[in-house]
Amino acid sequence: MKNEPNTHEDIKAIRKLMEESTRFLSLSGLSGVIAGVTALAGALLAWLFIDQTWSLAGVALIVLVISLSSAYFLSLKKARRDKKHFWTPVSRKMLLNLFIPLVTGGVLALIFLLQGNLQMVMPVFLIFYGLALVNASKFTLGEIFFLGLFEIVTGLIVTIFPNLWLIGWSVGFGLLHIVYGLVMYGKYGK
Amino acid sequence: MKDLIANLNKIFESRVRLGIMSVLTVNETYDFNSLKETLDLTDGNLASHLKALEKEGMIVVEKQFIDRKPNTSYSVTEKGRTAFSEHLSALENLIREP
């Protein structure tokens, strides 16, 4: 049986290729923490501007841009460090599956905002973001699935109790991201 | 012992071909350049193994133009899927055998 070590190596290589070509594994946990802290700072700012709808929208947009860019750059860095490719068919699939519900939710929230239906804005953001994560989770680490579920639940609670929107923001985009980020950081490194 | 080896398919003996089949069985299609990056191979090396697998009817090639650039993508055939899965079972049996 002198073939045996080779066979072992072959099977290991096969498993690795199957996993890596169907799942994007370079998501950065640290970027989750950064997104969470940014969202909490944003929530504090939002509390100061509580009656100015467009300032609130501006704050939300800034939080979004910081979160997305930190996720992008830190994941890119992680991929480089692990000597993995960042831009692969699976990462493209993941982004497509993430952005379809995310953009839909963004447009819907904007429509509600323009119609003056303000109490629907935060629930729509949370629910569609959650759906986007659940959808993208098929192509990345499984923890994203649960993060998505929690976002959806938070969104539904805010739909029932619209006055809790700022708490929904802090929990959904702040607390959940920090917890998720720390879990990922502990499990897979930054 | 003889039975075990009988199920190993000669066409999959190279590591590169195992790699190609692994990626293609879990993805609907995969393009040449992404395959090259994933498996970390040179153009010529990858192309020759792809050609061999194609000749055996394990994979099919689809050539098309995306933004006027030629794009070649590959997918596994039913025959290829069955053959590869039998080959994998044979490999696993080989390991399990004391």
Interface residues (C-beta under 8 A of the other chain):
Chain A: M1 N3 E4 T7 H8 D10 I11 A13 I14 L17 M18 E20 S21 T22 H85 T88 P89 V90
Chain B: R15 L18 G19 S22 V23 T25 V26 N27 Y30 D31 S34 E37 T38 L39 L88 L91 E92 L94 I95 E97
